[in-house]
Amino acid sequence: MDYKEGAQGDHIERPHGKREDQMKAKHPTAVSPKLKSERQRLSELRIALLTLHKALVDSERVSYEKTVGQITSPGHFLQLLARDAWFAWLQPFSHLIVTLDQTLEAKPALTRANWAALVKQTSQLLVAAEVGEGFSGHYYAALQRDPDVVLAHAVVVGLIRHRQPPSPRPK
């Protein structure tokens, strides 16, 4: 038997042996440094994308209220975000964040291929086009009118450019 200190400072007796080793094999607790690094980088990208998403939603809300009228409550705003055509262009961005969340929670572990695919998907989505339709045109307009969107965009682009998927180390 092994003794470990519990949360209250008391000692807990734990059996050590074959069964514990079997549990570790089924549910590994140690994360390889490479995987931890990839997960950390993906988490940083996720946080930057959430910040950009919030900036876009806030900017679009202001634009909506100037054009259509005041949004009366948080519930009304949530309904508009989910169902109104004015905000529909944000849906691909929301889906990207959901995909990131699912990848971070997924078993098996994150791979270089997952990382590369998410970076590529993010890079392809965040293209602003002055004459574009759909996301790219609306994104361009948001970048032109709101400095918070520009700043958040710069953070995301910086993470993508400087944090490409790790390449295999030469042997």
N, C-alpha and C positions, 0 to 999 in steps of 0.2 A: 504494500500500500504506500502511496505517496501522500504527503501532506502539503496542502496549498493554503495560503492565507485567503480568507474570504473577504467580502466587502466590509464587514464590520471589524476586521482585524482578527477574527476567530479562525481557527484552523479547521479545514475541511478534509476529511479522509476520502481519497479517491482511489479506486482500484487501478492498478497499472498492469498492463499485460496485453495479451493477445486481442481481447475485445476492444481496448482503446486504440490499438494499432489498426484494427479493422475499421473503426469509426473514422480515424484520420485518413485512411485510404479512400473511403467513400465520400468524405466531406473534408477535403484538404483546406487547411487554414492558412498555410504559407502561400504567399503570392510571389511569383518570380519578379525580380526587379524590372525586367523588360515589360512584363504585363502591367505592373504597377505604373510604370512610366507611360505606357500607351493609354491606360485608363485615366491617368492624371491629365494627360494632354487632351483627351477627348472630353473630360469633365471641364477643363478650362475653356474649350471651344463651346461646349454647351452653355456655360455661364455667359460667355460673350454673346452667343446667339440669343439667349433669353433677354439680355440687356438691349440688344438691337431690336428684338421683337417688341419689347415694351416701348421703346422710343418710336417705333413705327405705329404701334397702336395709339399711343398718346398723340402723335402728330396727325394721324388720320382722324382721330376724334375731334381735334380742333378744327380741321378742315371740314368735317361733316357738320359741326355745329355752326360754322360760319355760313355754310351753304344751305343746309336743310333746317336747322333749328336746334335748340338746346336738347341735350339728352337728359331726361328727367330723373333717372335713378341708375344705380349700378346694375340692377336687374334688367332694366331697359337696354343699357349698354351691352350687357352680355348677350341679350337676344339679338341685337343688331350685329354684334361680332359673329354670331353663329349663323344668322339667317339673311341678313341684308346684303344686297348686291354691292353696296358701297364698300363693304369690308371683305368681300369674297376674295379679292386678290391676295389677301394675307394668308389664306388657307394653305398654300404650298409651303410657306415658311413655318406655319404651325405644325404641319405634317413632318417637316424636317426635324424639328425639335422632338417630336414624339418618336421618330426613328432613332434619334440619338439616345433618348431615354431607354428605349427597348434594347438597343445595342449594349448600353452600359449594364443593363440588368440581365442580359442573355447568358445562358449557358449553352454551349461551351464558351470559353473565354474569348475575349476580343483578339482579333488577329490583325496582321498588317493589311490584309485584303479588306477587312471591315473598315479599318481606319482610312485607307486610301479611297474606298468607295464613298465614305461620308464626306471626306474632304472634297472629292470631285463633285459630289451632289451639292455641297454648300457653294463651291466656286461657281458652278453652273447656274445656280439659282440667283446668286447675288450679283447679277449682271444688270446694270442700269442702262436703259436705252431711251434716248430722248424721243424717238419715234416708235418705240416699242409698244406692244399691246400687252395686256395682262400684267403679270408681276413686274416685268422689266420696265414698263412705262410708268407704272405707279411708283415703283422703287426710285426711279429717276426723279420724279416729281417730289417725293419725300426728301431725297437728298438735297434738292435745290431749295426747299423751303425751311428745313429744320436742321440747325447745327448739331442737335443731340443725335440725330440719325447719322450725320456725317461722322461724328466722333465714335459712335458705337460701331459703325461700318469699318472704320479704320482699325479698331481693335480686332475685329474678326479677320480682316484681311491680313493683318500682321501675324496673327496666330496661324493662319493657313500658309502664308508664305514662309515663315521661319520655323514652322513645326511640321514639315512634311513627314510622312510616315518613315519610321526608322528603317534604314537599309540593313541588310544582313551584314554582320561583321566578317571580314575576310579571315579565312582560316590559315 
